[in-house]
Amino acid sequence: MGAIWTLVSLLAVWLLYGLIASLFVKGITSRDALPLLLSGMFGGAVGGQISTFMDIPDNIWWFSELIKFLLTIFSLYIISIYWSKRKSKS
């Protein structure tokens, strides 16, 4: 049961990153769950790895979150280009 709640909390954080990033990217709404989750997953995972590699001290923890958020915005922008092309074909 603990593994399920860990997965639920990860999905919630990824979705939250994606929702906040959707405010900065045109063409993606809060109803497009797949791009939001994918961008949040990519931004959280890659941003976390970059933060770990940079060995950011605990007293500037917000810098790690900023890196994750910027990567989420960038990945959502890239996904939105693909998503708009996919929607226009339909």
C-alpha positions as CSV (number, residue, x, y, z in Angstrom):
1,M,0.0,0.0,0.0
2,G,2.9,2.3,0.7
3,A,4.2,1.9,-2.9
4,I,0.8,3.0,-4.3
5,W,0.8,6.2,-2.2
6,T,4.4,6.9,-3.3
7,L,3.3,6.6,-6.9
8,V,0.3,8.8,-6.3
9,S,2.4,11.5,-4.7
10,L,4.9,11.4,-7.6
11,L,2.1,11.7,-10.2
12,A,0.6,14.6,-8.2
13,V,3.9,16.5,-8.1
14,W,4.5,15.9,-11.8
15,L,1.0,17.1,-12.6
16,L,1.4,20.2,-10.4
17,Y,4.7,21.1,-12.2
18,G,2.9,20.6,-15.5
19,L,-0.1,22.7,-14.5
20,I,2.1,25.6,-13.3
21,A,4.2,25.4,-16.5
22,S,1.0,25.4,-18.6
23,L,0.5,29.0,-17.5
24,F,3.6,30.0,-19.4
25,V,3.1,27.9,-22.6
26,K,0.4,28.7,-25.1
27,G,-1.6,25.9,-26.7
28,I,-1.8,23.6,-23.7
29,T,-4.7,23.8,-21.3
30,S,-5.2,22.2,-17.9
31,R,-7.4,19.6,-19.6
32,D,-4.5,18.1,-21.6
33,A,-3.4,15.7,-18.9
34,L,-0.8,13.7,-21.0
35,P,1.4,16.6,-22.0
36,L,1.3,18.0,-18.4
37,L,2.3,14.7,-16.9
38,L,5.0,14.0,-19.4
39,S,6.6,17.5,-19.1
40,G,6.4,17.3,-15.3
41,M,7.9,13.8,-15.3
42,F,10.7,15.0,-17.6
43,G,11.4,18.2,-15.7
44,G,11.3,16.5,-12.3
45,A,13.5,13.6,-13.3
46,V,16.1,15.4,-15.4
47,G,16.0,18.5,-13.2
48,G,16.5,16.4,-10.1
49,Q,19.5,14.7,-11.7
50,I,21.1,18.0,-12.7
51,S,20.5,19.3,-9.2
52,T,22.1,16.3,-7.7
53,F,25.0,16.5,-10.1
54,M,25.5,20.2,-9.2
55,D,25.5,19.3,-5.5
56,I,23.3,22.2,-4.5
57,P,23.5,23.0,-0.7
58,D,20.4,22.6,1.4
59,N,20.1,26.3,2.3
60,I,19.3,27.1,-1.4
61,W,16.9,24.3,-2.0
62,W,14.7,26.6,-4.1
63,F,17.4,26.6,-6.8
64,S,16.9,22.9,-7.3
65,E,13.1,23.5,-7.7
66,L,13.8,26.4,-10.1
67,I,15.9,24.1,-12.3
68,K,13.1,21.5,-12.3
69,F,10.5,24.1,-13.1
70,L,12.5,25.6,-16.0
71,L,13.1,22.2,-17.5
72,T,9.4,21.5,-17.1
73,I,8.5,24.7,-19.0
74,F,11.0,23.8,-21.8
75,S,9.7,20.3,-22.2
76,L,6.1,21.4,-22.2
77,Y,7.0,23.9,-24.9
78,I,8.5,21.1,-27.0
79,I,5.6,18.8,-26.3
80,S,3.1,21.5,-27.2
81,I,4.6,21.8,-30.7
82,Y,4.1,18.1,-31.2
83,W,0.7,18.2,-29.6
84,S,-0.6,21.1,-31.8
85,K,0.6,19.3,-34.9
86,R,-1.1,16.1,-33.7
87,K,-4.4,17.9,-33.0
88,S,-4.4,19.7,-36.4
89,K,-4.2,16.3,-38.2
90,S,-7.3,15.1,-36.6
